[in-house]
Every structure is written in C-alpha cells, then in structure tokens.
Amino acid sequence: MAVCTLAIPPETEQVRVARLVATAAARRLGMPEERIDDVRLAVGEAVGRAVVRHQRAGRPEPVRVRLVTQGRGFAVEVADSAAGIGPDESRFALDLIAGLAPTVRLDEASGSGSLVHMLWADATGGDEGADDA
C-alpha cells in the first residue's frame, strides 16, 4: 500500500497541484488513460469544492488530500474543515464527482467539516461496480 498526503492552501490556483499529483499516482498504478481523465476531473472538483468551502468559512487551514493505492485499487479522500457555513451549495460538484468515480461517499461531521471519499476499486481494468453516491 502506498499513501500520499497533501496539504493544499485554500486558494483556487492550488487545485491543479492536487489534480497533477492524483493523475501521476493513477498513471503509476497503471490506470487506463480514460480513467485517469476521470480521476483528474473528480479530484479537481472535490478539491475545488473544499477550497470554496474554506474561503466561505474564512478558514486559513489547508485542505487535506489523501491518495491511497493498494493492489489494483485507488482511493482519494478530500477533507475540509469548513464547518458551520450553512447549506452546502456544491451539489453540482458532488453530482459530477459521483458520475466520475465508481464509489463516492460524503461524510459531514457536525463541527468539523466534510470528507469526500472516492474509490476506484479495480483501477487497472474490468468492471468496478455500481455507484454508491
């Protein structure tokens, strides 16, 4: 198992850093190019959503991105600490992420922000199962 953790400043210009690292990790795992495009877009949307939430909440802490490869699986978690900002207005981003990653879970803990978990269970080929979004 390989794990990479990023701390991304809550600035829109920094979203591409997470996209580039996720793309490199997916490519290194041997993921087909069309799935790498899905990873790039899904990670960009998840990190962009977290950055906007931090900006709305006035939170200077970095957005946390965790990439995990294990066997043929690839998981990405994007965590924000923007609690208490009211209703989440990022439904479009979440719907797009759900269309790109085979398994998506949103965890929202009261008082501590949210976590978007994306999983490509068989990242290198074959069927990956149904969406959990």
Long-range contacts (C-beta under 8 A, 24 or more apart in sequence): 1-68, 1-69, 1-70, 2-68, 2-69, 2-70, 3-66, 3-67, 3-68, 4-66, 4-67, 4-68, 5-64, 5-65, 5-66, 5-67, 6-64, 6-65, 6-66, 6-67, 7-62, 7-63, 7-64, 7-65, 8-47, 8-51, 8-62, 8-63, 8-64, 8-65, 9-62, 9-63, 10-50, 10-51, 10-54, 10-55, 10-59, 10-60, 10-61, 10-62, 10-63, 11-51, 12-48, 12-51, 12-52, 14-51, 15-44, 15-47, 15-48, 15-51, 16-44, 18-43, 18-44, 18-47, 18-63, 18-65, 18-78, 19-43, 19-44, 19-47, 21-65, 21-67, 22-65, 22-67, 22-76, 25-67, 25-69, 25-74, 26-74, 26-120, 26-123, 28-69, 29-69, 29-72, 29-74, 29-123, 29-124, 30-123, 30-124, 31-74, 31-120, 31-123, 31-124, 32-124, 32-125, 35-120, 35-123, 38-100, 38-101, 38-120, 39-74, 39-76, 39-100, 39-101, 39-120, 41-96, 41-100, 42-76, 42-96, 42-97, 42-100, 42-101, 42-118, 43-76, 43-78, 43-118, 45-93, 45-96, 45-97, 45-100, 46-76, 46-78, 46-93, 46-97, 46-116, 46-118, 47-78, 48-93, 49-78, 49-80, 49-90, 49-93, 49-94, 49-116, 50-78, 50-79, 50-80, 50-82, 50-114, 50-116, 52-90, 53-80, 53-82, 53-85, 53-88, 53-90, 53-113, 53-114, 54-80, 54-81, 54-82, 56-82, 56-85, 57-82, 57-83, 57-84, 57-85, 69-123, 72-121, 72-122, 72-123, 72-124, 72-125, 73-119, 73-120, 73-121, 73-122, 73-123, 74-119, 74-120, 74-123, 75-117, 75-118, 75-119, 75-120, 76-101, 76-117, 76-118, 77-115, 77-116, 77-117, 77-118, 78-115, 78-116, 78-118, 79-113, 79-114, 79-115, 79-116, 80-113, 80-114, 80-115, 81-112, 81-113, 82-113, 82-114, 83-109, 83-110, 83-111, 83-112, 83-113, 84-111, 88-114, 94-133, 95-133, 97-133, 98-131, 98-133, 102-128, 102-129, 102-130, 102-131, 103-128, 103-129, 103-131, 103-132, 103-133, 104-131, 104-132, 104-133, 105-132, 105-133
